[in-house]
């Protein structure tokens, strides 16, 4: 794995993200369609997941200490709303940080796989799970959501990779950025998230950033693979809106 992470290798990030941050099983990608495919309109009044109105602060108690996340419902309402909803449902409680990459250079701390909360799940299966919607009995998948700073609403279902466009992103991968992990399908994010350990501009426009670490980055720096999320709670804000919130 360390060889794949070498920044000197051409397109190193693509290999890593499809094989690493691409966390959903191939069978799930083929069997479940996400909302927000390119060309299909998505907004908070039609989405099957709630949106976040305004901002929210999430406190996450981990086995290494507390981390606080500030979520941005203006730039990423659907992605942040999905995260708040999962926090409120207790989905993240007891899950494992199953992927921590610090060498040869700092990359990400990744967790939130619902499968990892089950003590019967073999560790080699961590990173393959989604949140299963209890009302539908199938994985909840959300579209890639990216907002440009000069636009009022986000764009959905498509990567924005042109250099002139990525310079206009409302949220970027700075150190401490909070974003959704997914498979190679842009519309396959579910519950798994990651925190950037340094600026990662190569991910901008490809993965949905929806918040940042507002406290406890030193805790993130101590987290090792196998550490756990004990409990996550919304401590401020967190108003959910849209059809799915009613």
C-alpha positions in Angstrom: 0.0 0.0 0.0 2.8 2.4 0.8 4.0 2.3 -2.8 0.6 3.2 -4.1 0.6 6.4 -2.0 3.8 7.8 -3.5 3.0 11.2 -4.8 5.7 10.9 -7.4 3.7 8.2 -9.2 1.4 9.4 -12.0 -2.3 9.4 -11.0 -1.4 8.0 -7.6 -4.5 9.4 -6.0 -6.8 7.6 -8.5 -5.3 4.2 -7.7 -5.6 4.9 -4.0 -9.1 6.2 -4.0 -10.7 3.5 -6.1 -8.9 0.9 -4.0 -9.0 2.7 -0.7 -11.4 5.5 -0.2 -13.6 3.5 -2.6 -15.1 1.8 0.3 -18.4 0.2 -1.0 -18.6 -3.3 -2.2 -18.8 -3.8 -6.0 -22.1 -5.6 -5.6 -23.6 -2.7 -3.9 -22.6 -0.3 -6.6 -24.2 -2.4 -9.3 -27.3 -3.2 -7.3 -28.3 0.2 -5.8 -28.9 3.4 -7.7 -28.1 6.7 -6.0 -30.1 9.8 -6.3 -28.6 12.7 -8.3 -27.2 11.1 -11.4 -25.9 13.7 -13.8 -28.8 15.5 -15.4 -31.3 14.6 -12.8 -32.4 17.5 -10.6 -31.9 17.1 -6.8 -32.9 19.5 -4.1 -34.0 19.3 -0.5 -37.7 19.2 -1.3 -37.4 16.0 -3.4 -34.4 14.1 -1.9 -35.2 11.0 0.1 -32.7 12.1 2.8 -33.0 15.2 4.9 -31.0 18.4 4.4 -29.2 20.5 7.0 -30.5 24.1 7.3 -27.7 26.4 8.5 -24.9 24.8 10.4 -24.4 22.1 13.1 -21.7 21.1 15.6 -21.2 17.4 16.2 -19.2 16.1 19.2 -17.6 12.8 18.6 -16.2 10.9 21.5 -13.5 8.5 20.4 -11.2 6.1 22.2 -8.5 8.8 21.9 -10.6 11.8 23.0 -13.3 14.2 21.7 -13.4 15.7 18.3 -15.8 18.4 17.2 -17.0 18.9 13.6 -18.6 22.0 12.2 -21.0 21.1 9.4 -21.8 23.5 6.5 -25.5 23.2 5.5 -25.2 26.1 3.1 -22.5 24.6 0.9 -23.4 20.9 1.4 -27.0 20.7 2.7 -27.8 17.1 1.6 -24.4 15.6 2.6 -24.3 17.4 5.9 -28.0 16.5 6.5 -27.3 12.9 5.9 -24.4 13.0 8.4 -26.6 14.7 11.1 -29.4 12.2 10.5 -27.0 9.3 11.0 -25.5 10.9 14.1 -29.0 11.3 15.6 -29.9 7.7 14.7 -26.8 6.5 16.6 -25.3 4.9 13.5 -21.7 5.9 14.3 -21.7 4.8 17.9 -19.3 1.9 18.3 -17.9 2.0 14.8 -14.2 1.7 14.0 -11.7 3.9 12.3 -10.7 1.3 9.8 -8.3 3.2 7.6 -5.5 5.5 8.8 -2.9 6.6 6.3 0.0 8.7 7.5 2.9 7.3 5.5 4.8 8.2 3.4 2.8 11.5 3.8 -0.3 12.3 5.8 -3.4 11.4 4.0 -6.7 10.5 5.8 -8.3 9.1 8.9 -11.4 7.2 7.7 -14.3 5.6 9.7 -18.0 5.3 10.1 -18.7 1.9 8.5 -21.8 0.6 10.2 -20.6 -3.0 9.7 -17.7 -2.2 12.1 -20.0 -1.7 15.0 -20.9 -5.4 14.9 -18.4 -7.4 17.0 -19.1 -10.4 14.7 -17.8 -8.6 11.6 -14.3 -9.7 10.7 -11.9 -6.7 10.5 -11.0 -7.5 6.9 -14.6 -6.6 6.0 -14.4 -3.2 7.5 -14.9 -0.5 4.9 -17.4 -2.5 2.8 -20.6 -1.4 4.6 -23.4 1.1 4.0 -26.1 2.4 6.2 -29.2 0.3 5.5 -32.4 2.4 5.5 -34.8 0.6 7.9 -37.8 1.9 6.0 -36.6 0.6 2.7 -34.4 -2.3 3.7 -31.7 -1.2 1.3 -28.6 0.9 1.4 -29.0 4.7 1.6 -26.8 6.2 -1.0 -26.4 9.9 -1.6 -25.1 11.8 -4.7 -21.9 13.7 -5.0 -22.7 17.2 -3.9 -20.3 20.1 -4.7 -21.0 23.8 -4.6 -19.2 26.6 -6.4 -18.8 29.7 -4.3 -20.5 32.0 -6.8 -23.6 29.7 -7.2 -26.5 29.6 -4.8 -27.1 25.9 -4.9 -24.8 22.8 -5.2 -24.3 20.7 -8.2 -25.0 17.0 -8.0 -23.9 13.7 -9.5 -20.8 14.9 -11.3 -17.1 15.5 -10.6 -15.8 19.0 -11.2 -12.2 18.7 -12.1 -11.3 21.5 -14.4 -8.6 23.7 -12.8 -10.6 26.8 -13.3 -13.6 25.2 -11.6 -11.8 23.7 -8.6 -10.5 27.2 -7.8 -14.1 28.2 -7.3 -15.2 25.5 -4.8 -17.0 26.6 -1.7 -15.4 23.8 0.4 -11.9 22.3 -0.3 -9.7 19.6 1.2 -7.7 21.6 3.7 -6.2 20.0 6.8 -9.1 19.0 9.0 -11.7 18.9 6.1 -14.5 16.4 6.7 -15.7 14.6 3.6 -17.6 11.5 2.5 -15.9 8.4 1.3 -17.4 6.5 -1.7 -16.6 4.0 -4.4 -15.6 4.9 -7.9 -19.3 5.8 -8.5 -19.8 9.5 -7.6 -23.2 8.7 -6.3 -22.4 6.0 -3.8 -21.6 7.8 -0.6 -23.5 6.4 2.4 -22.1 6.6 5.9 -18.4 6.4 5.8 -16.4 9.6 6.1 -12.8 10.8 6.3 -10.8 13.6 7.7 -8.0 15.1 5.7 -4.6 15.1 7.5 -3.3 17.8 5.2 -4.4 19.8 2.2 -5.4 17.4 -0.5 -6.2 19.5 -3.6 -6.1 16.4 -5.8 -9.4 15.3 -4.2 -11.1 18.7 -4.7 -14.2 18.4 -6.9 -14.1 14.6 -6.7 -15.2 14.0 -3.1 -17.9 15.9 -1.2 -16.5 18.1 1.7 -19.2 19.0 4.1 -17.5 20.4 7.2 -14.3 20.6 9.1 -12.7 19.8 12.4 -13.5 22.7 14.7 -11.8 21.2 17.8 -9.7 18.2 18.7 -7.5 18.0 15.6 -4.8 16.8 17.9 -7.1 13.8 18.7 -7.4 13.0 15.0 -3.6 13.1 14.8 -3.5 10.4 17.6 -6.1 8.1 16.1 -4.8 4.7 14.9 -6.4 2.1 12.8 -8.8 0.1 15.1 -9.6 3.0 17.4 -13.4 3.5 17.9 -16.1 6.1 17.9 -17.7 5.7 21.3 -20.6 8.1 20.7 -21.5 11.0 18.4 -24.0 13.7 19.3 -25.3 16.9 17.8 -24.5 19.7 20.3 -25.5 22.8 18.4 -27.7 23.5 15.4 -28.7 20.5 13.3 -32.0 21.6 12.0 -33.1 19.1 9.3 -35.4 20.2 6.5 -36.9 18.8 3.3 -39.3 16.0 2.4 -37.4 13.4 4.3 -37.3 15.5 7.5 -41.1 15.8 7.8 
